[in-house]
Amino acid sequence: MQTQWVHQFRDRPDAKDVETLIPVEELNRPRQILAREREGAEGLVDGYILQSLNGRSRTAVYTWVRAGPPEPVAEYLLDLLAEVYPRGKAR
């Protein structure tokens, strides 16, 4: 049986919460920030930041923070990550 992480994406305005399964081989530990392509909106992404992590149940909960073209969303997410982990301790 293959082990997987459950990624829950929450709090996006006008959208239901989403769960995605990701095999452990692809990702040993969930990332602190993620950008996901927005369905039905070519070229737009939603940016999420890790809210909580449960290693026992292998569940990562992400909170929506921003949407738009990939570059500004990525820059915003990296700025948030720098505020949370100012000394480079992010995993």
ZADO-1210 file (C-alpha; in nm, 4 decimals, padded with zeros to 6 digits):
<atoms>
<atom x="00.0000" y="00.0000" z="00.0000" code="MET" pos="1"/>
<atom x="00.1360" y="00.3376" z="-00.1023" code="GLN" pos="2"/>
<atom x="00.1537" y="00.6073" z="00.1659" code="THR" pos="3"/>
<atom x="00.0121" y="00.9478" z="00.0779" code="GLN" pos="4"/>
<atom x="-00.0183" y="01.2978" z="00.2182" code="TRP" pos="5"/>
<atom x="-00.3616" y="01.4578" z="00.2231" code="VAL" pos="6"/>
<atom x="-00.3442" y="01.8266" z="00.1302" code="HIS" pos="7"/>
<atom x="-00.6497" y="02.0282" z="00.2317" code="GLN" pos="8"/>
<atom x="-00.6881" y="02.3656" z="00.0620" code="PHE" pos="9"/>
<atom x="-00.9238" y="02.5955" z="00.2541" code="ARG" pos="10"/>
<atom x="-01.0710" y="02.9442" z="00.2719" code="ASP" pos="11"/>
<atom x="-01.0651" y="03.0374" z="-00.0972" code="ARG" pos="12"/>
<atom x="-01.3469" y="03.2880" z="-00.1550" code="PRO" pos="13"/>
<atom x="-01.6360" y="03.1558" z="-00.3638" code="ASP" pos="14"/>
<atom x="-01.5005" y="02.7992" z="-00.3669" code="ALA" pos="15"/>
<atom x="-01.5412" y="02.4817" z="-00.1652" code="LYS" pos="16"/>
<atom x="-01.2527" y="02.3367" z="00.0336" code="ASP" pos="17"/>
<atom x="-01.0514" y="02.0826" z="-00.1673" code="VAL" pos="18"/>
<atom x="-00.8541" y="01.7705" z="-00.0691" code="GLU" pos="19"/>
<atom x="-00.5723" y="01.6295" z="-00.2818" code="THR" pos="20"/>
<atom x="-00.3737" y="01.3092" z="-00.2280" code="LEU" pos="21"/>
<atom x="00.0000" y="01.3229" z="-00.2986" code="ILE" pos="22"/>
<atom x="00.2201" y="01.0089" z="-00.2844" code="PRO" pos="23"/>
<atom x="00.4998" y="01.0280" z="-00.0253" code="VAL" pos="24"/>
<atom x="00.7564" y="00.9403" z="-00.2926" code="GLU" pos="25"/>
<atom x="00.6813" y="01.2723" z="-00.4640" code="GLU" pos="26"/>
<atom x="00.6951" y="01.4755" z="-00.1448" code="LEU" pos="27"/>
<atom x="00.8619" y="01.3717" z="00.1825" code="ASN" pos="28"/>
<atom x="00.7137" y="01.6667" z="00.3698" code="ARG" pos="29"/>
<atom x="00.4564" y="01.9224" z="00.2543" code="PRO" pos="30"/>
<atom x="00.5897" y="02.2605" z="00.1464" code="ARG" pos="31"/>
<atom x="00.5335" y="02.5772" z="00.3469" code="GLN" pos="32"/>
<atom x="00.3785" y="02.7593" z="00.0497" code="ILE" pos="33"/>
<atom x="00.1999" y="02.6383" z="-00.2634" code="LEU" pos="34"/>
<atom x="00.0524" y="02.7922" z="-00.5746" code="ALA" pos="35"/>
<atom x="-00.2191" y="02.5939" z="-00.7509" code="ARG" pos="36"/>
<atom x="-00.3607" y="02.6665" z="-01.0934" code="GLU" pos="37"/>
<atom x="-00.7138" y="02.7998" z="-01.0626" code="ARG" pos="38"/>
<atom x="-00.9686" y="02.5831" z="-01.2430" code="GLU" pos="39"/>
<atom x="-01.1376" y="02.7537" z="-01.5349" code="GLY" pos="40"/>
<atom x="-00.9156" y="03.0618" z="-01.5225" code="ALA" pos="41"/>
<atom x="-00.6268" y="03.0271" z="-01.7647" code="GLU" pos="42"/>
<atom x="-00.3034" y="03.1653" z="-01.6284" code="GLY" pos="43"/>
<atom x="-00.4338" y="03.2461" z="-01.2793" code="LEU" pos="44"/>
<atom x="-00.3187" y="03.0704" z="-00.9638" code="VAL" pos="45"/>
<atom x="-00.4279" y="03.0568" z="-00.6016" code="ASP" pos="46"/>
<atom x="-00.1580" y="03.0960" z="-00.3376" code="GLY" pos="47"/>
<atom x="-00.1740" y="02.8990" z="-00.0144" code="TYR" pos="48"/>
<atom x="00.0355" y="02.8902" z="00.3007" code="ILE" pos="49"/>
<atom x="00.0703" y="02.5898" z="00.5327" code="LEU" pos="50"/>
<atom x="-00.1526" y="02.6367" z="00.8370" code="GLN" pos="51"/>
<atom x="-00.1051" y="02.3045" z="01.0149" code="SER" pos="52"/>
<atom x="00.0646" y="01.9693" z="00.9674" code="LEU" pos="53"/>
<atom x="-00.0172" y="01.6329" z="01.1232" code="ASN" pos="54"/>
<atom x="00.2585" y="01.3776" z="01.0618" code="GLY" pos="55"/>
<atom x="00.0637" y="01.0928" z="01.2159" code="ARG" pos="56"/>
<atom x="-00.2361" y="01.1262" z="00.9846" code="SER" pos="57"/>
<atom x="-00.0205" y="01.2741" z="00.7058" code="ARG" pos="58"/>
<atom x="-00.2506" y="01.5709" z="00.6649" code="THR" pos="59"/>
<atom x="-00.1394" y="01.9200" z="00.5635" code="ALA" pos="60"/>
<atom x="-00.3909" y="02.2042" z="00.5882" code="VAL" pos="61"/>
<atom x="-00.3334" y="02.5098" z="00.3692" code="TYR" pos="62"/>
<atom x="-00.5066" y="02.8487" z="00.3912" code="THR" pos="63"/>
<atom x="-00.5746" y="03.0603" z="00.0824" code="TRP" pos="64"/>
<atom x="-00.3984" y="03.3976" z="00.0841" code="VAL" pos="65"/>
<atom x="-00.3985" y="03.5387" z="-00.2701" code="ARG" pos="66"/>
<atom x="-00.4938" y="03.4835" z="-00.6351" code="ALA" pos="67"/>
<atom x="-00.3682" y="03.6285" z="-00.9612" code="GLY" pos="68"/>
<atom x="-00.0978" y="03.5782" z="-01.2241" code="PRO" pos="69"/>
<atom x="00.1759" y="03.3338" z="-01.1130" code="PRO" pos="70"/>
<atom x="00.4645" y="03.5807" z="-01.0675" code="GLU" pos="71"/>
<atom x="00.2971" y="03.8254" z="-00.8245" code="PRO" pos="72"/>
<atom x="00.1400" y="03.5381" z="-00.6290" code="VAL" pos="73"/>
<atom x="00.4765" y="03.3588" z="-00.6002" code="ALA" pos="74"/>
<atom x="00.6464" y="03.6812" z="-00.4876" code="GLU" pos="75"/>
<atom x="00.3767" y="03.7404" z="-00.2247" code="TYR" pos="76"/>
<atom x="00.4059" y="03.3818" z="-00.0955" code="LEU" pos="77"/>
<atom x="00.7849" y="03.4079" z="-00.0721" code="LEU" pos="78"/>
<atom x="00.7502" y="03.7348" z="00.1219" code="ASP" pos="79"/>
<atom x="00.5131" y="03.5611" z="00.3652" code="LEU" pos="80"/>
<atom x="00.7577" y="03.2736" z="00.4028" code="LEU" pos="81"/>
<atom x="01.0426" y="03.5172" z="00.4739" code="ALA" pos="82"/>
<atom x="00.8333" y="03.6805" z="00.7500" code="GLU" pos="83"/>
<atom x="00.7536" y="03.3452" z="00.9136" code="VAL" pos="84"/>
<atom x="01.1055" y="03.2025" z="00.8766" code="TYR" pos="85"/>
<atom x="01.3396" y="03.5046" z="00.8694" code="PRO" pos="86"/>
<atom x="01.6568" y="03.3011" z="00.9305" code="ARG" pos="87"/>
<atom x="01.6049" y="03.0474" z="00.6526" code="GLY" pos="88"/>
<atom x="01.4701" y="02.7639" z="00.8672" code="LYS" pos="89"/>
<atom x="01.1829" y="02.6701" z="00.6316" code="ALA" pos="90"/>
<atom x="01.1599" y="02.3116" z="00.5177" code="ARG" pos="91"/>
</atoms>
